[in-house]
Protein backbone atom coordinates (compact mmCIF):
# COMPACT_ATOMS: atom_id res chain seq x y z
CA UNK A 1 0.00 0.00 0.00
CA UNK A 2 1.35 3.39 -0.98
CA UNK A 3 0.36 6.58 0.85
CA UNK A 4 0.38 10.16 -0.37
CA UNK A 5 -0.59 12.83 2.13
CA UNK A 6 -0.61 16.45 3.11
CA UNK A 7 -2.13 18.17 6.13
CA UNK A 8 -5.71 17.63 4.93
CA UNK A 9 -5.97 14.28 3.18
CA UNK A 10 -4.31 10.89 2.78
CA UNK A 11 -4.68 8.99 -0.49
CA UNK A 12 -3.83 5.31 -0.40
CA UNK A 13 -3.06 3.26 -3.50
CA UNK A 14 -2.95 -0.52 -3.71
CA UNK A 15 -1.09 -1.25 -6.98
CA UNK A 16 -2.06 -4.93 -6.83
CA UNK A 17 -5.78 -4.07 -6.94
CA UNK A 18 -5.52 -1.48 -9.72
CA UNK A 19 -7.33 -2.40 -12.94
CA UNK A 20 -5.85 0.59 -14.84
CA UNK A 21 -9.29 1.86 -15.83
CA UNK A 22 -7.89 5.40 -15.78
CA UNK A 23 -10.81 7.07 -13.99
CA UNK A 24 -8.39 8.88 -11.68
CA UNK A 25 -6.17 10.16 -14.50
CA UNK A 26 -9.15 11.38 -16.54
CA UNK A 27 -10.84 12.84 -13.46
CA UNK A 28 -7.92 14.85 -12.05
CA UNK A 29 -4.88 14.66 -14.31
CA UNK A 30 -3.08 17.31 -12.25
CA UNK A 31 -3.27 14.99 -9.21
CA UNK A 32 -3.00 11.54 -10.81
CA UNK A 33 -0.16 11.57 -13.35
CA UNK A 34 1.57 8.24 -13.96
CA UNK A 35 4.38 9.96 -15.88
CA UNK A 36 5.54 11.73 -12.70
CA UNK A 37 7.19 10.51 -9.52
CA UNK A 38 5.42 10.48 -7.18
CA UNK A 39 2.45 9.89 -9.44
CA UNK A 40 -0.11 11.24 -6.95
CA UNK A 41 0.18 14.91 -5.94
CA UNK A 42 -2.35 15.57 -3.18
CA UNK A 43 -1.44 19.28 -3.19
CA UNK A 44 -2.68 19.76 -6.77
CA UNK A 45 -6.41 19.89 -5.92
CA UNK A 46 -8.75 20.29 -2.99
CA UNK A 47 -9.30 17.31 -0.69
CA UNK A 48 -12.96 17.31 -1.73
CA UNK A 49 -12.11 17.10 -5.44
CA UNK A 50 -9.64 14.30 -4.77
CA UNK A 51 -12.21 12.38 -2.71
CA UNK A 52 -14.78 12.70 -5.50
CA UNK A 53 -12.39 11.15 -8.04
CA UNK A 54 -11.13 8.46 -5.67
CA UNK A 55 -14.73 7.36 -5.09
CA UNK A 56 -14.99 6.67 -8.85
CA UNK A 57 -12.17 4.11 -8.77
CA UNK A 58 -13.83 0.91 -10.06
CA UNK A 59 -11.28 -1.49 -8.56
CA UNK A 60 -11.07 0.05 -5.11
CA UNK A 61 -7.31 0.45 -5.52
CA UNK A 62 -7.61 4.06 -4.36
CA UNK A 63 -8.95 5.17 -1.01
CA UNK A 64 -8.79 8.39 0.97
CA UNK A 65 -9.06 9.67 4.49
CA UNK A 66 -9.52 13.25 5.63
CA UNK A 67 -7.11 14.40 8.31
CA UNK A 68 -8.81 16.14 11.19
CA UNK A 69 -6.62 18.70 12.92
CA UNK A 70 -6.19 18.29 16.64
CA UNK A 71 -7.78 21.06 18.65
C-alpha positions as CSV (number, residue, x, y, z in Angstrom):
1,X,0.0,0.0,0.0
2,X,1.4,3.4,-1.0
3,X,0.4,6.6,0.9
4,X,0.4,10.2,-0.4
5,X,-0.6,12.8,2.1
6,X,-0.6,16.4,3.1
7,X,-2.1,18.2,6.1
8,X,-5.7,17.6,4.9
9,X,-6.0,14.3,3.2
10,X,-4.3,10.9,2.8
11,X,-4.7,9.0,-0.5
12,X,-3.8,5.3,-0.4
13,X,-3.1,3.3,-3.5
14,X,-2.9,-0.5,-3.7
15,X,-1.1,-1.3,-7.0
16,X,-2.1,-4.9,-6.8
17,X,-5.8,-4.1,-6.9
18,X,-5.5,-1.5,-9.7
19,X,-7.3,-2.4,-12.9
20,X,-5.8,0.6,-14.8
21,X,-9.3,1.9,-15.8
22,X,-7.9,5.4,-15.8
23,X,-10.8,7.1,-14.0
24,X,-8.4,8.9,-11.7
25,X,-6.2,10.2,-14.5
26,X,-9.1,11.4,-16.5
27,X,-10.8,12.8,-13.5
28,X,-7.9,14.9,-12.1
29,X,-4.9,14.7,-14.3
30,X,-3.1,17.3,-12.3
31,X,-3.3,15.0,-9.2
32,X,-3.0,11.5,-10.8
33,X,-0.2,11.6,-13.4
34,X,1.6,8.2,-14.0
35,X,4.4,10.0,-15.9
36,X,5.5,11.7,-12.7
37,X,7.2,10.5,-9.5
38,X,5.4,10.5,-7.2
39,X,2.4,9.9,-9.4
40,X,-0.1,11.2,-7.0
41,X,0.2,14.9,-5.9
42,X,-2.4,15.6,-3.2
43,X,-1.4,19.3,-3.2
44,X,-2.7,19.8,-6.8
45,X,-6.4,19.9,-5.9
46,X,-8.8,20.3,-3.0
47,X,-9.3,17.3,-0.7
48,X,-13.0,17.3,-1.7
49,X,-12.1,17.1,-5.4
50,X,-9.6,14.3,-4.8
51,X,-12.2,12.4,-2.7
52,X,-14.8,12.7,-5.5
53,X,-12.4,11.2,-8.0
54,X,-11.1,8.5,-5.7
55,X,-14.7,7.4,-5.1
56,X,-15.0,6.7,-8.9
57,X,-12.2,4.1,-8.8
58,X,-13.8,0.9,-10.1
59,X,-11.3,-1.5,-8.6
60,X,-11.1,0.0,-5.1
61,X,-7.3,0.4,-5.5
62,X,-7.6,4.1,-4.4
63,X,-9.0,5.2,-1.0
64,X,-8.8,8.4,1.0
65,X,-9.1,9.7,4.5
66,X,-9.5,13.3,5.6
67,X,-7.1,14.4,8.3
68,X,-8.8,16.1,11.2
69,X,-6.6,18.7,12.9
70,X,-6.2,18.3,16.6
71,X,-7.8,21.1,18.6
